[in-house]
Amino acid sequence: MNPISNKINGIFIPVSDVEKARDWYCDILGLPTDGEIYFGHIYVLPMDGPDLVLDSKIYSSASVYTAPAFQFHTTDIKQAYAYMQGKNVELMTEIENDHWFNFKDPDGNLLMVCN
């Protein structure tokens, strides 16, 4: 039996200010902000699948995602795009191939929404 499973528990996102990042991500995902900040630099966003781990200790300009490392899911790409526009999120693409779009978080991490 292999001691390392083929399961992802969490995905780390480098952020400059864990509290501000928590508030922003919780806002766009519709999550409460009542979770604990661990060790003064980590906040875990409970997701349906691997958790997102916001970590200000690993943040540097070199650690910011310049390509999406994962994608957020949607069942309605047009509604998701309009929602992000309404939140004044920095959209980096239009809806591409009627399937996906990219945006940036406040720290400049490039992220994706896909159906």
Biopython code that builds the backbone (N, CA, C, O; Angstrom):
import numpy as np
from Bio.PDB.StructureBuilder import StructureBuilder

atoms = [
    (1, "MET", "N", (0.844, -1.191, 0.000)),
    (1, "MET", "CA", (0.000, 0.000, 0.000)),
    (1, "MET", "C", (0.883, 1.246, 0.000)),
    (1, "MET", "O", (1.839, 1.342, 0.769)),
    (2, "ASN", "N", (0.559, 2.174, -0.849)),
    (2, "ASN", "CA", (1.318, 3.415, -0.947)),
    (2, "ASN", "C", (0.914, 4.342, 0.202)),
    (2, "ASN", "O", (-0.281, 4.540, 0.424)),
    (3, "PRO", "N", (1.875, 4.918, 0.943)),
    (3, "PRO", "CA", (1.531, 5.790, 2.066)),
    (3, "PRO", "C", (1.033, 7.176, 1.650)),
    (3, "PRO", "O", (0.540, 7.925, 2.492)),
    (4, "ILE", "N", (1.152, 7.524, 0.384)),
    (4, "ILE", "CA", (0.654, 8.813, -0.119)),
    (4, "ILE", "C", (-0.498, 8.511, -1.064)),
    (4, "ILE", "O", (-0.329, 7.808, -2.060)),
    (5, "SER", "N", (-1.663, 9.045, -0.748)),
    (5, "SER", "CA", (-2.845, 8.767, -1.565)),
    (5, "SER", "C", (-2.957, 9.748, -2.724)),
    (5, "SER", "O", (-2.295, 10.786, -2.749)),
    (6, "ASN", "N", (-3.792, 9.403, -3.666)),
    (6, "ASN", "CA", (-4.017, 10.262, -4.833)),
    (6, "ASN", "C", (-5.189, 11.209, -4.569)),
    (6, "ASN", "O", (-6.099, 11.330, -5.390)),
    (7, "LYS", "N", (-5.155, 11.861, -3.441)),
    (7, "LYS", "CA", (-6.198, 12.798, -3.035)),
    (7, "LYS", "C", (-5.559, 14.133, -2.664)),
    (7, "LYS", "O", (-4.553, 14.171, -1.955)),
    (8, "ILE", "N", (-6.143, 15.219, -3.143)),
    (8, "ILE", "CA", (-5.652, 16.556, -2.792)),
    (8, "ILE", "C", (-6.496, 17.076, -1.642)),
    (8, "ILE", "O", (-7.721, 17.128, -1.742)),
    (9, "ASN", "N", (-5.848, 17.461, -0.550)),
    (9, "ASN", "CA", (-6.562, 18.002, 0.606)),
    (9, "ASN", "C", (-6.747, 19.508, 0.503)),
    (9, "ASN", "O", (-7.796, 20.031, 0.880)),
    (10, "GLY", "N", (-5.748, 20.202, 0.001)),
    (10, "GLY", "CA", (-5.817, 21.652, -0.040)),
    (10, "GLY", "C", (-4.900, 22.229, -1.093)),
    (10, "GLY", "O", (-3.915, 21.618, -1.508)),
    (11, "ILE", "N", (-5.262, 23.437, -1.512)),
    (11, "ILE", "CA", (-4.468, 24.176, -2.488)),
    (11, "ILE", "C", (-4.088, 25.501, -1.841)),
    (11, "ILE", "O", (-4.962, 26.261, -1.422)),
    (12, "PHE", "N", (-2.796, 25.781, -1.757)),
    (12, "PHE", "CA", (-2.310, 27.008, -1.139)),
    (12, "PHE", "C", (-2.360, 28.164, -2.128)),
    (12, "PHE", "O", (-1.988, 28.023, -3.293)),
    (13, "ILE", "N", (-2.825, 29.303, -1.643)),
    (13, "ILE", "CA", (-2.826, 30.537, -2.436)),
    (13, "ILE", "C", (-2.030, 31.582, -1.649)),
    (13, "ILE", "O", (-2.386, 31.900, -0.514)),
    (14, "PRO", "N", (-0.962, 32.115, -2.236)),
    (14, "PRO", "CA", (-0.192, 33.148, -1.541)),
    (14, "PRO", "C", (-0.954, 34.472, -1.525)),
    (14, "PRO", "O", (-1.397, 34.960, -2.564)),
    (15, "VAL", "N", (-1.098, 35.038, -0.338)),
    (15, "VAL", "CA", (-1.814, 36.310, -0.182)),
    (15, "VAL", "C", (-0.979, 37.241, 0.694)),
    (15, "VAL", "O", (-0.255, 36.781, 1.577)),
    (16, "SER", "N", (-1.078, 38.530, 0.456)),
    (16, "SER", "CA", (-0.268, 39.485, 1.218)),
    (16, "SER", "C", (-0.862, 39.776, 2.596)),
    (16, "SER", "O", (-0.122, 40.027, 3.547)),
    (17, "ASP", "N", (-2.180, 39.746, 2.710)),
    (17, "ASP", "CA", (-2.865, 40.038, 3.977)),
    (17, "ASP", "C", (-3.962, 38.996, 4.145)),
    (17, "ASP", "O", (-4.972, 39.039, 3.442)),
    (18, "VAL", "N", (-3.773, 38.070, 5.062)),
    (18, "VAL", "CA", (-4.690, 36.934, 5.189)),
    (18, "VAL", "C", (-6.110, 37.367, 5.562)),
    (18, "VAL", "O", (-7.073, 36.753, 5.104)),
    (19, "GLU", "N", (-6.258, 38.398, 6.374)),
    (19, "GLU", "CA", (-7.596, 38.847, 6.756)),
    (19, "GLU", "C", (-8.327, 39.477, 5.573)),
    (19, "GLU", "O", (-9.503, 39.189, 5.348)),
    (20, "LYS", "N", (-7.646, 40.329, 4.822)),
    (20, "LYS", "CA", (-8.276, 40.941, 3.643)),
    (20, "LYS", "C", (-8.600, 39.887, 2.597)),
    (20, "LYS", "O", (-9.662, 39.930, 1.975)),
    (21, "ALA", "N", (-7.686, 38.936, 2.400)),
    (21, "ALA", "CA", (-7.921, 37.858, 1.430)),
    (21, "ALA", "C", (-9.102, 36.997, 1.873)),
    (21, "ALA", "O", (-9.950, 36.639, 1.055)),
    (22, "ARG", "N", (-9.160, 36.665, 3.155)),
    (22, "ARG", "CA", (-10.295, 35.896, 3.686)),
    (22, "ARG", "C", (-11.609, 36.595, 3.356)),
    (22, "ARG", "O", (-12.542, 35.972, 2.850)),
    (23, "ASP", "N", (-11.674, 37.884, 3.644)),
    (23, "ASP", "CA", (-12.904, 38.634, 3.410)),
    (23, "ASP", "C", (-13.272, 38.646, 1.930)),
    (23, "ASP", "O", (-14.443, 38.489, 1.585)),
    (24, "TRP", "N", (-12.287, 38.831, 1.049)),
    (24, "TRP", "CA", (-12.545, 38.888, -0.389)),
    (24, "TRP", "C", (-13.016, 37.538, -0.920)),
    (24, "TRP", "O", (-14.035, 37.462, -1.607)),
    (25, "TYR", "N", (-12.280, 36.473, -0.605)),
    (25, "TYR", "CA", (-12.659, 35.143, -1.088)),
    (25, "TYR", "C", (-14.003, 34.714, -0.513)),
    (25, "TYR", "O", (-14.831, 34.166, -1.241)),
    (26, "CYS", "N", (-14.236, 34.947, 0.761)),
    (26, "CYS", "CA", (-15.526, 34.593, 1.362)),
    (26, "CYS", "C", (-16.655, 35.365, 0.697)),
    (26, "CYS", "O", (-17.741, 34.821, 0.501)),
    (27, "ASP", "N", (-16.419, 36.612, 0.349)),
    (27, "ASP", "CA", (-17.437, 37.412, -0.312)),
    (27, "ASP", "C", (-17.790, 36.836, -1.675)),
    (27, "ASP", "O", (-18.970, 36.644, -1.971)),
    (28, "ILE", "N", (-16.796, 36.554, -2.514)),
    (28, "ILE", "CA", (-17.127, 36.076, -3.863)),
    (28, "ILE", "C", (-17.670, 34.646, -3.841)),
    (28, "ILE", "O", (-18.397, 34.254, -4.753)),
    (29, "LEU", "N", (-17.329, 33.861, -2.814)),
    (29, "LEU", "CA", (-17.807, 32.482, -2.734)),
    (29, "LEU", "C", (-19.047, 32.320, -1.860)),
    (29, "LEU", "O", (-19.592, 31.222, -1.752)),
    (30, "GLY", "N", (-19.491, 33.407, -1.240)),
    (30, "GLY", "CA", (-20.674, 33.332, -0.389)),
    (30, "GLY", "C", (-20.463, 32.516, 0.873)),
    (30, "GLY", "O", (-21.371, 31.824, 1.333)),
    (31, "LEU", "N", (-19.261, 32.597, 1.434)),
    (31, "LEU", "CA", (-18.926, 31.844, 2.646)),
    (31, "LEU", "C", (-18.847, 32.781, 3.848)),
    (31, "LEU", "O", (-18.524, 33.958, 3.690)),
    (32, "PRO", "N", (-19.138, 32.275, 5.048)),
    (32, "PRO", "CA", (-18.975, 33.102, 6.245)),
    (32, "PRO", "C", (-17.490, 33.316, 6.548)),
    (32, "PRO", "O", (-16.645, 32.513, 6.152)),
    (33, "THR", "N", (-17.187, 34.393, 7.245)),
    (33, "THR", "CA", (-15.784, 34.711, 7.594)),
    (33, "THR", "C", (-15.485, 34.371, 9.043)),
    (33, "THR", "O", (-14.596, 34.968, 9.649)),
    (34, "ASP", "N", (-16.207, 33.431, 9.599)),
    (34, "ASP", "CA", (-16.087, 33.155, 11.026)),
    (34, "ASP", "C", (-15.057, 32.080, 11.377)),
    (34, "ASP", "O", (-14.929, 31.712, 12.545)),
    (35, "GLY", "N", (-14.328, 31.574, 10.392)),
    (35, "GLY", "CA", (-13.306, 30.571, 10.681)),
    (35, "GLY", "C", (-12.091, 31.180, 11.355)),
    (35, "GLY", "O", (-11.918, 32.398, 11.388)),
    (36, "GLU", "N", (-11.265, 30.316, 11.883)),
    (36, "GLU", "CA", (-10.060, 30.744, 12.615)),
    (36, "GLU", "C", (-8.898, 31.007, 11.656)),
    (36, "GLU", "O", (-8.719, 30.296, 10.667)),
    (37, "ILE", "N", (-8.119, 32.033, 11.962)),
    (37, "ILE", "CA", (-6.852, 32.259, 11.268)),
    (37, "ILE", "C", (-5.787, 31.530, 12.090)),
    (37, "ILE", "O", (-5.560, 31.855, 13.256)),
    (38, "TYR", "N", (-5.143, 30.548, 11.471)),
    (38, "TYR", "CA", (-4.161, 29.721, 12.159)),
    (38, "TYR", "C", (-2.771, 30.334, 12.081)),
    (38, "TYR", "O", (-2.331, 30.797, 11.028)),
    (39, "PHE", "N", (-2.102, 30.326, 13.207)),
    (39, "PHE", "CA", (-0.696, 30.749, 13.308)),
    (39, "PHE", "C", (-0.465, 32.171, 12.827)),
    (39, "PHE", "O", (0.674, 32.556, 12.564)),
    (40, "GLY", "N", (-1.535, 32.960, 12.708)),
    (40, "GLY", "CA", (-1.430, 34.346, 12.289)),
    (40, "GLY", "C", (-1.263, 34.558, 10.797)),
    (40, "GLY", "O", (-1.133, 35.696, 10.347)),
    (41, "HIS", "N", (-1.264, 33.446, 9.997)),
    (41, "HIS", "CA", (-1.033, 33.639, 8.560)),
    (41, "HIS", "C", (-1.795, 32.681, 7.656)),
    (41, "HIS", "O", (-1.643, 32.761, 6.437)),
    (42, "ILE", "N", (-2.609, 31.778, 8.197)),
    (42, "ILE", "CA", (-3.312, 30.787, 7.373)),
    (42, "ILE", "C", (-4.812, 30.858, 7.631)),
    (42, "ILE", "O", (-5.254, 30.894, 8.779)),
    (43, "TYR", "N", (-5.582, 30.877, 6.558)),
    (43, "TYR", "CA", (-7.042, 30.760, 6.654)),
    (43, "TYR", "C", (-7.478, 29.697, 5.659)),
    (43, "TYR", "O", (-7.101, 29.741, 4.488)),
    (44, "VAL", "N", (-8.272, 28.741, 6.127)),
    (44, "VAL", "CA", (-8.733, 27.642, 5.288)),
    (44, "VAL", "C", (-10.177, 27.899, 4.873)),
    (44, "VAL", "O", (-11.071, 28.005, 5.713)),
    (45, "LEU", "N", (-10.387, 27.997, 3.569)),
    (45, "LEU", "CA", (-11.730, 28.161, 3.019)),
    (45, "LEU", "C", (-12.315, 26.772, 2.792)),
    (45, "LEU", "O", (-11.785, 26.007, 1.986)),
    (46, "PRO", "N", (-13.397, 26.433, 3.487)),
    (46, "PRO", "CA", (-13.998, 25.109, 3.286)),
    (46, "PRO", "C", (-14.694, 25.048, 1.930)),
    (46, "PRO", "O", (-15.606, 25.828, 1.653)),
    (47, "MET", "N", (-14.267, 24.137, 1.109)),
    (47, "MET", "CA", (-14.787, 24.020, -0.246)),
    (47, "MET", "C", (-15.437, 22.652, -0.422)),
    (47, "MET", "O", (-15.246, 21.755, 0.399)),
    (48, "ASP", "N", (-16.192, 22.502, -1.479)),
    (48, "ASP", "CA", (-16.725, 21.210, -1.876)),
    (48, "ASP", "C", (-15.654, 20.558, -2.743)),
    (48, "ASP", "O", (-15.681, 20.684, -3.967)),
    (49, "GLY", "N", (-14.728, 19.874, -2.120)),
    (49, "GLY", "CA", (-13.537, 19.335, -2.781)),
    (49, "GLY", "C", (-12.342, 19.805, -1.977)),
    (49, "GLY", "O", (-12.485, 20.088, -0.788)),
    (50, "PRO", "N", (-11.157, 19.900, -2.589)),
    (50, "PRO", "CA", (-9.995, 20.377, -1.826)),
    (50, "PRO", "C", (-10.242, 21.775, -1.259)),
    (50, "PRO", "O", (-10.811, 22.637, -1.929)),
    (51, "ASP", "N", (-9.811, 21.985, -0.027)),
    (51, "ASP", "CA", (-9.931, 23.301, 0.589)),
    (51, "ASP", "C", (-8.930, 24.265, -0.037)),
    (51, "ASP", "O", (-7.888, 23.851, -0.545)),
    (52, "LEU", "N", (-9.259, 25.550, 0.005)),
    (52, "LEU", "CA", (-8.306, 26.582, -0.386)),
    (52, "LEU", "C", (-7.655, 27.103, 0.877)),
    (52, "LEU", "O", (-8.336, 27.430, 1.849)),
    (53, "VAL", "N", (-6.342, 27.179, 0.862)),
    (53, "VAL", "CA", (-5.579, 27.616, 2.020)),
    (53, "VAL", "C", (-4.924, 28.949, 1.672)),
    (53, "VAL", "O", (-3.968, 28.997, 0.898)),
    (54, "LEU", "N", (-5.444, 30.028, 2.250)),
    (54, "LEU", "CA", (-4.859, 31.352, 2.057)),
    (54, "LEU", "C", (-3.703, 31.477, 3.028)),
    (54, "LEU", "O", (-3.878, 31.271, 4.229)),
    (55, "ASP", "N", (-2.522, 31.812, 2.525)),
    (55, "ASP", "CA", (-1.330, 31.826, 3.383)),
    (55, "ASP", "C", (-0.494, 33.069, 3.095)),
    (55, "ASP", "O", (0.052, 33.230, 2.004)),
    (56, "SER", "N", (-0.405, 33.944, 4.099)),
    (56, "SER", "CA", (0.383, 35.163, 3.913)),
    (56, "SER", "C", (1.874, 34.933, 4.173)),
    (56, "SER", "O", (2.698, 35.775, 3.815)),
    (57, "LYS", "N", (2.224, 33.820, 4.784)),
    (57, "LYS", "CA", (3.648, 33.553, 5.045)),
    (57, "LYS", "C", (4.395, 33.177, 3.764)),
    (57, "LYS", "O", (5.600, 33.406, 3.662)),
    (58, "ILE", "N", (3.700, 32.610, 2.803)),
    (58, "ILE", "CA", (4.361, 32.190, 1.560)),
    (58, "ILE", "C", (4.282, 33.253, 0.468)),
    (58, "ILE", "O", (4.772, 33.043, -0.642)),
    (59, "TYR", "N", (3.667, 34.395, 0.781)),
    (59, "TYR", "CA", (3.469, 35.429, -0.234)),
    (59, "TYR", "C", (4.767, 36.154, -0.574)),
    (59, "TYR", "O", (5.535, 36.540, 0.307)),
    (60, "SER", "N", (4.987, 36.325, -1.860)),
    (60, "SER", "CA", (6.009, 37.221, -2.416)),
    (60, "SER", "C", (5.569, 37.512, -3.843)),
    (60, "SER", "O", (4.706, 36.815, -4.376)),
    (61, "SER", "N", (6.137, 38.510, -4.455)),
    (61, "SER", "CA", (5.755, 38.808, -5.836)),
    (61, "SER", "C", (6.077, 37.633, -6.754)),
    (61, "SER", "O", (5.426, 37.461, -7.784)),
    (62, "ALA", "N", (7.065, 36.830, -6.399)),
    (62, "ALA", "CA", (7.432, 35.675, -7.216)),
    (62, "ALA", "C", (6.484, 34.495, -7.015)),
    (62, "ALA", "O", (6.426, 33.603, -7.862)),
    (63, "SER", "N", (5.732, 34.475, -5.896)),
    (63, "SER", "CA", (4.857, 33.336, -5.618)),
    (63, "SER", "C", (3.442, 33.503, -6.168)),
    (63, "SER", "O", (2.651, 32.561, -6.124)),
    (64, "VAL", "N", (3.118, 34.670, -6.679)),
    (64, "VAL", "CA", (1.777, 34.934, -7.201)),
    (64, "VAL", "C", (1.537, 34.078, -8.443)),
    (64, "VAL", "O", (2.409, 33.963, -9.305)),
    (65, "TYR", "N", (0.346, 33.478, -8.528)),
    (65, "TYR", "CA", (-0.012, 32.639, -9.678)),
    (65, "TYR", "C", (-0.077, 33.485, -10.948)),
    (65, "TYR", "O", (-0.844, 34.444, -11.024)),
    (66, "THR", "N", (0.721, 33.130, -11.928)),
    (66, "THR", "CA", (0.653, 33.796, -13.229)),
    (66, "THR", "C", (-0.141, 32.957, -14.227)),
    (66, "THR", "O", (-0.429, 33.407, -15.336)),
    (67, "ALA", "N", (-0.489, 31.741, -13.829)),
    (67, "ALA", "CA", (-1.380, 30.863, -14.586)),
    (67, "ALA", "C", (-2.298, 30.201, -13.565)),
    (67, "ALA", "O", (-1.860, 29.893, -12.456)),
    (68, "PRO", "N", (-3.550, 29.980, -13.913)),
    (68, "PRO", "CA", (-4.450, 29.356, -12.944)),
    (68, "PRO", "C", (-3.957, 27.966, -12.543)),
    (68, "PRO", "O", (-3.636, 27.143, -13.400)),
    (69, "ALA", "N", (-3.899, 27.711, -11.241)),
    (69, "ALA", "CA", (-3.482, 26.410, -10.732)),
    (69, "ALA", "C", (-4.682, 25.485, -10.533)),
    (69, "ALA", "O", (-4.521, 24.282, -10.328)),
    (70, "PHE", "N", (-5.875, 26.052, -10.596)),
    (70, "PHE", "CA", (-7.113, 25.296, -10.439)),
    (70, "PHE", "C", (-8.231, 26.138, -11.033)),
    (70, "PHE", "O", (-8.008, 27.269, -11.465)),
    (71, "GLN", "N", (-9.430, 25.579, -11.050)),
    (71, "GLN", "CA", (-10.577, 26.325, -11.560)),
    (71, "GLN", "C", (-11.751, 26.217, -10.590)),
    (71, "GLN", "O", (-11.998, 25.167, -9.998)),
    (72, "PHE", "N", (-12.463, 27.324, -10.447)),
    (72, "PHE", "CA", (-13.725, 27.321, -9.716)),
    (72, "PHE", "C", (-14.794, 26.814, -10.682)),
    (72, "PHE", "O", (-14.754, 27.112, -11.876)),
    (73, "HIS", "N", (-15.737, 26.056, -10.163)),
    (73, "HIS", "CA", (-16.803, 25.495, -10.997)),
    (73, "HIS", "C", (-18.026, 26.403, -11.033)),
    (73, "HIS", "O", (-18.338, 27.082, -10.054)),
    (74, "THR", "N", (-18.700, 26.408, -12.151)),
    (74, "THR", "CA", (-19.997, 27.061, -12.278)),
    (74, "THR", "C", (-20.877, 26.223, -13.196)),
    (74, "THR", "O", (-20.377, 25.499, -14.056)),
    (75, "THR", "N", (-22.167, 26.323, -13.011)),
    (75, "THR", "CA", (-23.093, 25.675, -13.939)),
    (75, "THR", "C", (-23.624, 26.675, -14.956)),
    (75, "THR", "O", (-24.284, 26.291, -15.922)),
    (76, "ASP", "N", (-23.340, 27.962, -14.743)),
    (76, "ASP", "CA", (-23.801, 29.012, -15.654)),
    (76, "ASP", "C", (-22.692, 30.043, -15.821)),
    (76, "ASP", "O", (-22.564, 30.965, -15.015)),
    (77, "ILE", "N", (-21.899, 29.883, -16.864)),
    (77, "ILE", "CA", (-20.721, 30.726, -17.061)),
    (77, "ILE", "C", (-21.101, 32.190, -17.283)),
    (77, "ILE", "O", (-20.380, 33.080, -16.831)),
    (78, "LYS", "N", (-22.194, 32.455, -17.954)),
    (78, "LYS", "CA", (-22.605, 33.835, -18.193)),
    (78, "LYS", "C", (-23.047, 34.511, -16.897)),
    (78, "LYS", "O", (-22.717, 35.671, -16.649)),
    (79, "GLN", "N", (-23.787, 33.786, -16.084)),
    (79, "GLN", "CA", (-24.206, 34.329, -14.788)),
    (79, "GLN", "C", (-22.991, 34.546, -13.888)),
    (79, "GLN", "O", (-22.925, 35.552, -13.182)),
    (80, "ALA", "N", (-22.029, 33.623, -13.900)),
    (80, "ALA", "CA", (-20.817, 33.764, -13.090)),
    (80, "ALA", "C", (-20.017, 34.990, -13.524)),
    (80, "ALA", "O", (-19.494, 35.722, -12.684)),
    (81, "TYR", "N", (-19.921, 35.213, -14.827)),
    (81, "TYR", "CA", (-19.185, 36.360, -15.349)),
    (81, "TYR", "C", (-19.850, 37.666, -14.919)),
    (81, "TYR", "O", (-19.180, 38.593, -14.464)),
    (82, "ALA", "N", (-21.169, 37.729, -15.068)),
    (82, "ALA", "CA", (-21.911, 38.927, -14.665)),
    (82, "ALA", "C", (-21.785, 39.166, -13.156)),
    (82, "ALA", "O", (-21.671, 40.309, -12.714)),
    (83, "TYR", "N", (-21.805, 38.095, -12.376)),
    (83, "TYR", "CA", (-21.654, 38.191, -10.921)),
    (83, "TYR", "C", (-20.302, 38.808, -10.564)),
    (83, "TYR", "O", (-20.226, 39.704, -9.723)),
    (84, "MET", "N", (-19.240, 38.325, -11.205)),
    (84, "MET", "CA", (-17.902, 38.844, -10.934)),
    (84, "MET", "C", (-17.777, 40.296, -11.394)),
    (84, "MET", "O", (-17.109, 41.094, -10.737)),
    (85, "GLN", "N", (-18.406, 40.645, -12.507)),
    (85, "GLN", "CA", (-18.433, 42.042, -12.940)),
    (85, "GLN", "C", (-19.097, 42.904, -11.868)),
    (85, "GLN", "O", (-18.607, 43.987, -11.546)),
    (86, "GLY", "N", (-20.197, 42.430, -11.325)),
    (86, "GLY", "CA", (-20.920, 43.157, -10.288)),
    (86, "GLY", "C", (-20.129, 43.318, -9.008)),
    (86, "GLY", "O", (-20.362, 44.257, -8.247)),
    (87, "LYS", "N", (-19.187, 42.405, -8.759)),
    (87, "LYS", "CA", (-18.319, 42.470, -7.585)),
    (87, "LYS", "C", (-17.071, 43.310, -7.856)),
    (87, "LYS", "O", (-16.204, 43.438, -6.991)),
    (88, "ASN", "N", (-16.983, 43.880, -9.056)),
    (88, "ASN", "CA", (-15.821, 44.680, -9.469)),
    (88, "ASN", "C", (-14.516, 43.897, -9.398)),
    (88, "ASN", "O", (-13.466, 44.448, -9.069)),
    (89, "VAL", "N", (-14.594, 42.610, -9.710)),
    (89, "VAL", "CA", (-13.414, 41.760, -9.767)),
    (89, "VAL", "C", (-12.652, 42.085, -11.052)),
    (89, "VAL", "O", (-13.260, 42.370, -12.084)),
    (90, "GLU", "N", (-11.328, 42.042, -10.985)),
    (90, "GLU", "CA", (-10.509, 42.324, -12.165)),
    (90, "GLU", "C", (-10.570, 41.134, -13.123)),
    (90, "GLU", "O", (-9.877, 40.135, -12.936)),
    (91, "LEU", "N", (-11.405, 41.258, -14.146)),
    (91, "LEU", "CA", (-11.572, 40.203, -15.145)),
    (91, "LEU", "C", (-10.457, 40.318, -16.179)),
    (91, "LEU", "O", (-10.199, 41.402, -16.702)),
    (92, "MET", "N", (-9.803, 39.205, -16.468)),
    (92, "MET", "CA", (-8.657, 39.208, -17.373)),
    (92, "MET", "C", (-9.007, 38.736, -18.778)),
    (92, "MET", "O", (-8.276, 39.010, -19.730)),
    (93, "THR", "N", (-10.123, 38.027, -18.907)),
    (93, "THR", "CA", (-10.583, 37.585, -20.224)),
    (93, "THR", "C", (-12.089, 37.771, -20.293)),
    (93, "THR", "O", (-12.760, 37.951, -19.277)),
    (94, "GLU", "N", (-12.592, 37.726, -21.486)),
    (94, "GLU", "CA", (-14.030, 37.572, -21.696)),
    (94, "GLU", "C", (-14.336, 36.095, -21.450)),
    (94, "GLU", "O", (-13.435, 35.328, -21.109)),
    (95, "ILE", "N", (-15.572, 35.697, -21.616)),
    (95, "ILE", "CA", (-15.908, 34.270, -21.580)),
    (95, "ILE", "C", (-15.336, 33.655, -22.852)),
    (95, "ILE", "O", (-15.674, 34.069, -23.961)),
    (96, "GLU", "N", (-14.474, 32.673, -22.680)),
    (96, "GLU", "CA", (-13.795, 32.039, -23.809)),
    (96, "GLU", "C", (-14.465, 30.708, -24.134)),
    (96, "GLU", "O", (-14.741, 29.902, -23.245)),
    (97, "ASN", "N", (-14.723, 30.491, -25.432)),
    (97, "ASN", "CA", (-15.312, 29.238, -25.923)),
    (97, "ASN", "C", (-16.611, 28.880, -25.203)),
    (97, "ASN", "O", (-16.971, 27.708, -25.101)),
    (98, "ASP", "N", (-17.312, 29.907, -24.705)),
    (98, "ASP", "CA", (-18.562, 29.710, -23.954)),
    (98, "ASP", "C", (-18.347, 28.745, -22.784)),
    (98, "ASP", "O", (-19.261, 28.015, -22.402)),
    (99, "HIS", "N", (-17.114, 28.746, -22.209)),
    (99, "HIS", "CA", (-16.744, 27.704, -21.255)),
    (99, "HIS", "C", (-15.990, 28.209, -20.017)),
    (99, "HIS", "O", (-16.144, 27.634, -18.939)),
    (100, "TRP", "N", (-15.169, 29.282, -20.147)),
    (100, "TRP", "CA", (-14.324, 29.692, -19.027)),
    (100, "TRP", "C", (-13.954, 31.167, -19.135)),
    (100, "TRP", "O", (-14.075, 31.780, -20.195)),
    (101, "PHE", "N", (-13.492, 31.730, -17.994)),
    (101, "PHE", "CA", (-12.886, 33.058, -17.982)),
    (101, "PHE", "C", (-11.881, 33.129, -16.842)),
    (101, "PHE", "O", (-11.958, 32.371, -15.875)),
    (102, "ASN", "N", (-10.934, 34.058, -16.975)),
    (102, "ASN", "CA", (-9.908, 34.273, -15.955)),
    (102, "ASN", "C", (-10.121, 35.610, -15.260)),
    (102, "ASN", "O", (-10.655, 36.557, -15.838)),
    (103, "PHE", "N", (-9.691, 35.661, -14.010)),
    (103, "PHE", "CA", (-9.766, 36.887, -13.217)),
    (103, "PHE", "C", (-8.610, 36.892, -12.241)),
    (103, "PHE", "O", (-7.924, 35.885, -12.067)),
    (104, "LYS", "N", (-8.395, 38.043, -11.599)),
    (104, "LYS", "CA", (-7.338, 38.151, -10.601)),
    (104, "LYS", "C", (-7.930, 38.436, -9.234)),
    (104, "LYS", "O", (-8.942, 39.126, -9.107)),
    (105, "ASP", "N", (-7.275, 37.888, -8.207)),
    (105, "ASP", "CA", (-7.643, 38.263, -6.849)),
    (105, "ASP", "C", (-6.918, 39.562, -6.505)),
    (105, "ASP", "O", (-6.109, 40.029, -7.307)),
    (106, "PRO", "N", (-7.176, 40.159, -5.348)),
    (106, "PRO", "CA", (-6.534, 41.441, -5.016)),
    (106, "PRO", "C", (-5.005, 41.399, -4.963)),
    (106, "PRO", "O", (-4.360, 42.442, -5.070)),
    (107, "ASP", "N", (-4.412, 40.206, -4.798)),
    (107, "ASP", "CA", (-2.955, 40.088, -4.776)),
    (107, "ASP", "C", (-2.366, 39.816, -6.145)),
    (107, "ASP", "O", (-1.146, 39.720, -6.285)),
    (108, "GLY", "N", (-3.213, 39.692, -7.161)),
    (108, "GLY", "CA", (-2.730, 39.466, -8.522)),
    (108, "GLY", "C", (-2.672, 38.007, -8.931)),
    (108, "GLY", "O", (-2.194, 37.702, -10.023)),
    (109, "ASN", "N", (-3.148, 37.084, -8.083)),
    (109, "ASN", "CA", (-3.185, 35.666, -8.464)),
    (109, "ASN", "C", (-4.190, 35.468, -9.594)),
    (109, "ASN", "O", (-5.340, 35.895, -9.491)),
    (110, "LEU", "N", (-3.751, 34.819, -10.674)),
    (110, "LEU", "CA", (-4.622, 34.554, -11.800)),
    (110, "LEU", "C", (-5.437, 33.291, -11.500)),
    (110, "LEU", "O", (-4.880, 32.236, -11.195)),
    (111, "LEU", "N", (-6.761, 33.419, -11.593)),
    (111, "LEU", "CA", (-7.678, 32.331, -11.261)),
    (111, "LEU", "C", (-8.651, 32.123, -12.418)),
    (111, "LEU", "O", (-8.735, 32.953, -13.323)),
    (112, "MET", "N", (-9.387, 31.005, -12.384)),
    (112, "MET", "CA", (-10.284, 30.661, -13.473)),
    (112, "MET", "C", (-11.637, 30.198, -12.943)),
    (112, "MET", "O", (-11.730, 29.582, -11.882)),
    (113, "VAL", "N", (-12.678, 30.510, -13.704)),
    (113, "VAL", "CA", (-14.010, 29.937, -13.495)),
    (113, "VAL", "C", (-14.334, 29.167, -14.771)),
    (113, "VAL", "O", (-14.114, 29.659, -15.878)),
    (114, "CYS", "N", (-14.859, 27.951, -14.604)),
    (114, "CYS", "CA", (-15.112, 27.088, -15.765)),
    (114, "CYS", "C", (-16.390, 26.285, -15.536)),
    (114, "CYS", "O", (-16.715, 25.921, -14.406)),
    (115, "ASN", "N", (-17.110, 26.014, -16.630)),
    (115, "ASN", "CA", (-18.277, 25.134, -16.490)),
    (115, "ASN", "C", (-18.030, 23.819, -17.159)),
    (115, "ASN", "O", (-18.899, 22.947, -17.147)),
]
sb = StructureBuilder()
sb.init_structure("model")
sb.init_model(0)
sb.init_chain("A")
sb.init_seg("    ")
for serial, (resi, resn, name, xyz) in enumerate(atoms, 1):
    if name == "N":
        sb.init_residue(resn, " ", resi, " ")
    sb.init_atom(name, np.array(xyz, "f"), 0.0, 1.0, " ", f" {name:<3s}", serial, name[0])
structure = sb.get_structure()
